[in-house]
Amino acid sequence: MKQTIWDKYWQESKISNLDEVITNDPLYRLLKRLIKFPSYKKNLKILEAGCGSGIRTLALLKEFQKYHLRCTLVDLSKEALLLAKKNAEQNNIKATFLTANIFKLPFPDESFDVVWNEGVIEHFDGKKRYEIFQEMARVCKINGQIIVISPNALNPFYTIAKKILENKKQWIYGFEKPYTIFELKNKMKKAGIKPITMSGAGIIRSFFSALNLIQEARFLKEKKKKIQKNKFQNNIIRRSIKKIDNVLEIPFGALLGKDIGIKGIKYQKNK
């Protein structure tokens, strides 16, 4: 994955409203479905390994203040970390930010109760697709939670939109090889992680997200500053889609969602 691509991407991204993330973001909804905060344990240490803008970890900090979460966000892109820090400052959230390589995290073994990421693992191929899980497992405590969220290789709308943009040389996200829920499960098991929860987000929404993806690529190519959004992102249509997806995601999300996620428990020391 070329760091320069992501530096430019994050440099052009805007500061987020965490209330909007908490209320409407499907990936945050998926993360909450996967993560668990034990009522008997406070001050859980959470690591987002490859944080990007950091908005979902920061949203957790804002929504679940009573758990006194202690969050560390790392990324290789300095522009991503700069944006994540701005998001934290804008929303009065405190967290730790570090520049780090996901394949060599600067933490001792068993440092965190939860290790997670979204939109990271699909940008690697070959052995690295396993090594990410291995390193995440290394820094996770025994019985700790490991969560990953990735685009779904089985979602037809995302797959078609990606193929169209690649053929037109308008794909802006570098190398991206999405996962199936079956590969996610397999990689976790090999890394000494027991998969326990699988889900997905955006079954109906994935159709409109694919249209947005194509539209965004076209506007970026034309170097226009403002990217117009499809009408589904506003008003009654957006709320209706959210309600339908909320119903469908529980039984079918892991197979058909635009994005899929899996949570596992580390059951042995990673060797």
N, C-alpha and C positions, 0 to 999 in steps of 0.2 A: 504494500500500500504506500503510495507516494505521499510523504508528509506535506509537500508543497501544495498538493490538491486540497488537503484539509485545512492548511493554514489559510488559504484563500477563501475556502468555504466559510470557515468560522469568522473570518475577518469581515465578511459581508453579511453575517447573520445579525439579527437584532436582539436586544434585551427582551426577555419574556416576562409576562405577567403570571406569577405563580398561581393566582386564584383562577385564571383561565385554564392553566394546566390541570389543576386539581378538579375542575368542573367538567372540562370537555376533552382532554387529551386521551385518546384510546390506549396509547402505550402506557400512560400512567395508570389507567384503569386496569390494564393487564398486570402491571407490576404489583399493584395492591392485591390482586387476586392470587398472586404467587407468594408474596412475602408474608411472614408471620412475626408479630412482635409478642413474645411470651409475656403474659401479665405479671409473672413473678420476677422478671428481670428488667432492670432499668439500665440506662447507659450502654445500650448495645453499640458495638463498634461496627460501622458499615463502610465498606470500600467499594467505590465505583471505579472499576479498572478499565479506563477508556471512557472518560466522562463527557467529552464534547462540551455542549453548553451547560451540562450539569442540572438541567431544569427538573428532572424527575427525582433525583436525590434531594435537591433543595425543596421540592414540593413535599417530600416525605418529612423533612425537618419542620416545615411549616404546619402541615396538617396534624402531625403526631408529636407535638411538642411535649405532651405529658410523659412520653417515654424517654425524654432526654437523650435522644440519639446522638452519637458522636460519629460524624461522617468525614471521610477522607476521599477526595476526588483526585484522580491522577489521569494524565493524558500526555502523549508525546508531543502534541501540538501546543506550542506556547500561545497561539492565537485562541485555541479552544479554552485553555485555562484562563486567559484574560477575559474572555466572554463569560465563563462560569463565575469568575470572581465578580464581574459587573452584575450578573444576575443575582448573586448573593447579596451584594451591597445594596442594590436597588430594592430588594425585598427584605432587608434587615435580617439576613440569615447568616449565622456563623458556621464555617466549616474549614477544613484544612485542604489546601491545594498544593499538589506536587507534580513536577515534570518527571515522568517515568515511562519506561518501556514495559508493556504488558507481559513480555516474555521474560523479564527479569525485574520483578517488582522489588523495591527497596525496603522490604519488611521481613522480619523474622518469620519462621514457620508458626502457624496457628496464631496469627495476630488479630483476626477479625471474626465477628459473629456472623456477618453476612458479607459475601463478596458477589458483586453482580455487574452486569453491563448490558447495554442495548445498542444495536447498530455497530458492533465492533467485529465480532467473530467471523462474519460473512466476508470480510475483506481480506481473508487469508486462505491459502490453499495448501494441499499436501500435508506434511507432518505438523505444520503450524496450527492446523485446525484441531489437533489433539493437544499440542503443547500449551495452548491458551487455557484449556480446561485443567491441565496438569499444574500450571503455575497458580491459577485461581484456587485450586484445591490446596496447594502448599501453604498459602497464607491464611487459609480458613481454619478455624478451630474444629476439633472433633465435635461432631453433632451440629456444626454450624451449617448455615444455608448458603448454597451457591445457585445463583439465578442468571440465566442468559436469555436474551430476547433477540430474535433475528427475523429478517424477511423470510416468508414461507415459499419454498420452491414449488409447492403444490397449489399456490393461489394463481389462478389463470390470468386474472387482470394485471397483476403485478408483473408476471412473467412475460406476457405479451407486450406490455408497455416498455419494459426493459429491453426486450429484443428489438422493438421498433427504434428506440433511441440509440442503441448500439449500432444498428445498421446505418443510421443516419449520422453516426459519429457525434451524437448530441448527449451521450450519457456522461454526466458530470461527476459521478461518485467513484471514479477509479474502478479497480478490480472489485467485483462483488459476486460472490457465489453463495446464493441463499441455501438455507438448510431445510430439510424436512424434519418433522418431529422425531422420526425414527433415527436419523443421524445424530440429532442432539442427545437423544437417550443413549445411544451407543457410545458417544464420546464421553459422556458423563460416567458411565459404568467403567470404562477403561481407565479413567482418572481416579478411581476409588471413590466415586460419588454415587449414592443411591437415588435414582430419580423417584420422586414421589408425587409431583403435581405438574400437569401439563395443560396449557390453555392457549388461547389465541385471541386476537382483537381485529375488528374491522372486516367482517365478512361482506356485508352490503356496502360499507364505506369504501372497500377496496376498489370498486369500480370507479368511483369518483376520484379516489386518490390516484389511480392510474391516469385519468384525464389530466389531473393537476400536474403530475410528473411530466407529461408530454408538454403541457402548456408552459410550465416553468422552464424547461429546457429551451423552448422556442424563444421565450422572452429574454433569457440570459444570453442566448446566441445573438440576439438583436441588440444587446447591451442597453435594454430599457431598464430604468431604475425601479419602476413599480411593476409588480407582477399581479395581474388581475386574478382574482380567485373565482372559482366556479360558484354559482349561486347556491349550491347545496351546502356551502359552509356557513350560510346565514339562515336565521329565522326558523320557520316551521319545518322546512325540509331537513335541515341539519338535526333538529331535535327528534324528528320522526325516525331518521336513520339511526340515531344513537339508541333510541328505545328498542328498535328491531334488533340491532346488533347486540344489545345487552341480553336479549332473550336467546339469540342464536349462539352467542359465544360460549356459553357454558357447555352445551352438548357437542358443538361442531367446531369451535374455535381452533383447536389444536391441529385440525386437518385443513380447514378452509380459510382461516383468518389471513389477512394480509401480512400480519406479523404473528409469530408464535413464540411462546416462552415455556421454559421448563425450570423447575426448582428441584434441586437434589440436596441430600444431606451427606456430609462427609463422614464416612463410617470407619475410616482407617487412615493411618498416616500415609501420605503420598510419598512413594519412594522414587 
